Amino acid sequence: VDEAGVRWIVDWKSSSHSGGGLEQFLDSEVERYTPQLRKYGAVVKQLEVRPQKLVLYFPMHQAMREVV
């Protein structure tokens, strides 16, 4: 939970990608994992009432993508 009271739900992905097209790869991973991350958010909403931010984090690429 950040200083503004927003619960960050972060799904770390160890997926690697080599070669070109990193942005396209990240976009496709967001599409692939959005349903799963939304399920996590729905479960947490049953436990608490606060704003949420759903995020996929790709540490191997130093990239983060918010799921909206």
TORMAR-485845 format. One record per atom (N, C-alpha, C): residue in three letters; chain; atom name; y, z, x. Coordinates in steps of 0.001 Angstrom, whole numbers, padded with zeros to 6 digits. Example, Ala and Ser with C-alpha at 12.3 -4.5 7.8 and 13.67 -1.06 7.14 Angstrom:
BEGIN
BAKOL  resn  chain  name       py       pz       px
BAKOL   Ala      A     N  -005690   007800   013190
BAKOL   Ala      A    CA  -004500   007800   012300
BAKOL   Ala      A     C  -003300   007800   013200
BAKOL   Ser      A     N  -002250   007080   012850
BAKOL   Ser      A    CA  -001060   007140   013670
BAKOL   Ser      A     C   000030   007870   012900
# end
This chain:
BEGIN
BAKOL  resn  chain  name       py       pz       px
BAKOL   Val      A     N  -001172   000000   000862
BAKOL   Val      A    CA   000000   000000   000000
BAKOL   Val      A     C   001227   000000   000903
BAKOL   Asp      A     N   002111  -000973   000665
BAKOL   Asp      A    CA   003297  -001051   001516
BAKOL   Asp      A     C   004413  -000144   001006
BAKOL   Glu      A     N   005525  -000142   001700
BAKOL   Glu      A    CA   006645   000748   001372
BAKOL   Glu      A     C   007254   000463   000009
BAKOL   Ala      A     N   007031  -000719  -000544
BAKOL   Ala      A    CA   007540  -001067  -001871
BAKOL   Ala      A     C   006540  -000716  -002974
BAKOL   Gly      A     N   005389  -000146  -002600
BAKOL   Gly      A    CA   004383   000243  -003579
BAKOL   Gly      A     C   003429  -000872  -003977
BAKOL   Val      A     N   003408  -001946  -003210
BAKOL   Val      A    CA   002518  -003075  -003501
BAKOL   Val      A     C   001183  -002875  -002777
BAKOL   Arg      A     N   000105  -002998  -003538
BAKOL   Arg      A    CA  -001239  -002908  -002959
BAKOL   Arg      A     C  -001603  -004263  -002363
BAKOL   Trp      A     N  -001832  -004287  -001090
BAKOL   Trp      A    CA  -002294  -005511  -000415
BAKOL   Trp      A     C  -003807  -005482  -000402
BAKOL   Ile      A     N  -004408  -006526  -000950
BAKOL   Ile      A    CA  -005848  -006704  -000892
BAKOL   Ile      A     C  -006084  -007879   000051
BAKOL   Val      A     N  -006607  -007571   001217
BAKOL   Val      A    CA  -006737  -008569   002280
BAKOL   Val      A     C  -008211  -008846   002533
BAKOL   Asp      A     N  -008556  -010103   002429
BAKOL   Asp      A    CA  -009922  -010541   002723
BAKOL   Asp      A     C  -009883  -011260   004072
BAKOL   Trp      A     N  -010477  -010627   005074
BAKOL   Trp      A    CA  -010511  -011196   006422
BAKOL   Trp      A     C  -011594  -012259   006488
BAKOL   Lys      A     N  -011231  -013421   006986
BAKOL   Lys      A    CA  -012189  -014513   007125
BAKOL   Lys      A     C  -012353  -014858   008599
BAKOL   Ser      A     N  -013598  -014862   009047
BAKOL   Ser      A    CA  -013867  -015167   010450
BAKOL   Ser      A     C  -014168  -016650   010651
BAKOL   Ser      A     N  -013874  -017452   009643
BAKOL   Ser      A    CA  -014092  -018898   009744
BAKOL   Ser      A     C  -013344  -019466   010928
BAKOL   Ser      A     N  -013994  -020360   011631
BAKOL   Ser      A    CA  -013311  -021022   012737
BAKOL   Ser      A     C  -013163  -022501   012407
BAKOL   His      A     N  -012170  -023080   013004
BAKOL   His      A    CA  -011901  -024494   012796
BAKOL   His      A     C  -011401  -025055   014112
BAKOL   Ser      A     N  -011997  -026110   014546
BAKOL   Ser      A    CA  -011536  -026739   015781
BAKOL   Ser      A     C  -011098  -028160   015452
BAKOL   Gly      A     N  -010228  -028653   016254
BAKOL   Gly      A    CA  -009722  -030000   016024
BAKOL   Gly      A     C  -008468  -029974   015178
BAKOL   Gly      A     N  -008102  -031115   014650
BAKOL   Gly      A    CA  -006884  -031244   013864
BAKOL   Gly      A     C  -007070  -030789   012435
BAKOL   Gly      A     N  -005977  -030816   011710
BAKOL   Gly      A    CA  -006029  -030512   010292
BAKOL   Gly      A     C  -006163  -029048   009942
BAKOL   Leu      A     N  -005566  -028156   010735
BAKOL   Leu      A    CA  -005681  -026724   010459
BAKOL   Leu      A     C  -005112  -026381   009086
BAKOL   Glu      A     N  -003975  -026922   008726
BAKOL   Glu      A    CA  -003366  -026606   007433
BAKOL   Glu      A     C  -004277  -027026   006280
BAKOL   Gln      A     N  -004893  -028180   006405
BAKOL   Gln      A    CA  -005810  -028634   005362
BAKOL   Gln      A     C  -007033  -027718   005273
BAKOL   Phe      A     N  -007518  -027291   006441
BAKOL   Phe      A    CA  -008640  -026357   006472
BAKOL   Phe      A     C  -008268  -025052   005765
BAKOL   Leu      A     N  -007102  -024501   006085
BAKOL   Leu      A    CA  -006676  -023247   005462
BAKOL   Leu      A     C  -006490  -023420   003962
BAKOL   Asp      A     N  -005916  -024533   003546
BAKOL   Asp      A    CA  -005747  -024807   002114
BAKOL   Asp      A     C  -007096  -024861   001406
BAKOL   Ser      A     N  -008087  -025491   002035
BAKOL   Ser      A    CA  -009398  -025585   001398
BAKOL   Ser      A     C  -010082  -024214   001345
BAKOL   Glu      A     N  -009848  -023379   002345
BAKOL   Glu      A    CA  -010411  -022029   002335
BAKOL   Glu      A     C  -009762  -021195   001231
BAKOL   Val      A     N  -008469  -021366   001027
BAKOL   Val      A    CA  -007796  -020663  -000070
BAKOL   Val      A     C  -008416  -021080  -001400
BAKOL   Glu      A     N  -008607  -022359  -001588
BAKOL   Glu      A    CA  -009222  -022854  -002827
BAKOL   Glu      A     C  -010630  -022286  -002996
BAKOL   Arg      A     N  -011358  -022246  -001917
BAKOL   Arg      A    CA  -012744  -021775  -001946
BAKOL   Arg      A     C  -012850  -020288  -002295
BAKOL   Tyr      A     N  -011964  -019462  -001720
BAKOL   Tyr      A    CA  -012091  -018016  -001858
BAKOL   Tyr      A     C  -011170  -017384  -002891
BAKOL   Thr      A     N  -010311  -018158  -003548
BAKOL   Thr      A    CA  -009415  -017596  -004557
BAKOL   Thr      A     C  -010168  -016879  -005679
BAKOL   Pro      A     N  -011221  -017460  -006261
BAKOL   Pro      A    CA  -011924  -016732  -007327
BAKOL   Pro      A     C  -012463  -015370  -006873
BAKOL   Gln      A     N  -013003  -015318  -005676
BAKOL   Gln      A    CA  -013547  -014060  -005148
BAKOL   Gln      A     C  -012434  -013029  -004975
BAKOL   Leu      A     N  -011322  -013440  -004410
BAKOL   Leu      A    CA  -010227  -012506  -004167
BAKOL   Leu      A     C  -009623  -012026  -005484
BAKOL   Arg      A     N  -009551  -012894  -006473
BAKOL   Arg      A    CA  -009043  -012485  -007789
BAKOL   Arg      A     C  -009976  -011464  -008435
BAKOL   Lys      A     N  -011267  -011585  -008197
BAKOL   Lys      A    CA  -012212  -010583  -008712
BAKOL   Lys      A     C  -011944  -009227  -008068
BAKOL   Tyr      A     N  -011699  -009221  -006768
BAKOL   Tyr      A    CA  -011363  -007967  -006086
BAKOL   Tyr      A     C  -010122  -007339  -006726
BAKOL   Gly      A     N  -009116  -008168  -006965
BAKOL   Gly      A    CA  -007885  -007675  -007583
BAKOL   Gly      A     C  -008125  -007104  -008964
BAKOL   Ala      A     N  -008984  -007749  -009749
BAKOL   Ala      A    CA  -009284  -007271  -011100
BAKOL   Ala      A     C  -009976  -005912  -011058
BAKOL   Val      A     N  -010865  -005721  -010107
BAKOL   Val      A    CA  -011553  -004435  -009975
BAKOL   Val      A     C  -010555  -003336  -009617
BAKOL   Val      A     N  -009685  -003611  -008674
BAKOL   Val      A    CA  -008703  -002606  -008259
BAKOL   Val      A     C  -007748  -002286  -009405
BAKOL   Lys      A     N  -007390  -003282  -010218
BAKOL   Lys      A    CA  -006497  -003035  -011363
BAKOL   Lys      A     C  -007116  -002079  -012370
BAKOL   Gln      A     N  -008430  -002000  -012420
BAKOL   Gln      A    CA  -009077  -001044  -013304
BAKOL   Gln      A     C  -008913   000383  -012800
BAKOL   Leu      A     N  -008614   000539  -011524
BAKOL   Leu      A    CA  -008493   001856  -010910
BAKOL   Leu      A     C  -007054   002348  -010798
BAKOL   Glu      A     N  -006116   001420  -010773
BAKOL   Glu      A    CA  -004716   001810  -010590
BAKOL   Glu      A     C  -003794   000750  -011174
BAKOL   Val      A     N  -002582   001200  -011476
BAKOL   Val      A    CA  -001581   000277  -011998
BAKOL   Val      A     C  -000465   000187  -010966
BAKOL   Arg      A     N  -000450  -000885  -010243
BAKOL   Arg      A    CA   000616  -001158  -009286
BAKOL   Arg      A     C   000568  -002643  -008978
BAKOL   Pro      A     N   001669  -003206  -008514
BAKOL   Pro      A    CA   001646  -004629  -008148
BAKOL   Pro      A     C   000660  -004876  -007012
BAKOL   Gln      A     N   000134  -006098  -006991
BAKOL   Gln      A    CA  -000830  -006471  -005965
BAKOL   Gln      A     C  -000388  -007730  -005243
BAKOL   Lys      A     N  -000817  -007825  -004018
BAKOL   Lys      A    CA  -000692  -009050  -003242
BAKOL   Lys      A     C  -002081  -009370  -002726
BAKOL   Leu      A     N  -002597  -010547  -003086
BAKOL   Leu      A    CA  -003918  -010985  -002655
BAKOL   Leu      A     C  -003750  -011939  -001483
BAKOL   Val      A     N  -004426  -011640  -000385
BAKOL   Val      A    CA  -004196  -012384   000849
BAKOL   Val      A     C  -005511  -012699   001544
BAKOL   Leu      A     N  -005606  -013906   002053
BAKOL   Leu      A    CA  -006684  -014285   002966
BAKOL   Leu      A     C  -006103  -014259   004373
BAKOL   Tyr      A     N  -006799  -013610   005279
BAKOL   Tyr      A    CA  -006332  -013496   006666
BAKOL   Tyr      A     C  -007370  -014135   007579
BAKOL   Phe      A     N  -006891  -015004   008444
BAKOL   Phe      A    CA  -007746  -015729   009392
BAKOL   Phe      A     C  -007354  -015320   010811
BAKOL   Pro      A     N  -007929  -014219   011331
BAKOL   Pro      A    CA  -007502  -013716   012634
BAKOL   Pro      A     C  -007733  -014700   013780
BAKOL   Met      A     N  -008761  -015532   013692
BAKOL   Met      A    CA  -009018  -016479   014777
BAKOL   Met      A     C  -007920  -017539   014878
BAKOL   His      A     N  -007195  -017726   013785
BAKOL   His      A    CA  -006135  -018729   013756
BAKOL   His      A     C  -004747  -018096   013633
BAKOL   Gln      A     N  -004713  -016765   013630
BAKOL   Gln      A    CA  -003464  -016033   013455
BAKOL   Gln      A     C  -002698  -016582   012244
BAKOL   Ala      A     N  -003426  -016676   011124
BAKOL   Ala      A    CA  -002849  -017243   009909
BAKOL   Ala      A     C  -003177  -016359   008711
BAKOL   Met      A     N  -002269  -016340   007760
BAKOL   Met      A    CA  -002446  -015588   006544
BAKOL   Met      A     C  -001985  -016474   005383
BAKOL   Arg      A     N  -002715  -016423   004280
BAKOL   Arg      A    CA  -002360  -017199   003092
BAKOL   Arg      A     C  -002435  -016296   001876
BAKOL   Glu      A     N  -001341  -016252   001110
BAKOL   Glu      A    CA  -001330  -015481  -000122
BAKOL   Glu      A     C  -001965  -016301  -001244
BAKOL   Val      A     N  -002753  -015634  -002049
BAKOL   Val      A    CA  -003376  -016240  -003226
BAKOL   Val      A     C  -002513  -015875  -004417
BAKOL   Val      A     N  -002060  -016890  -005143
BAKOL   Val      A    CA  -001209  -016640  -006311
BAKOL   Val      A     C  -001910  -017034  -007582
# end
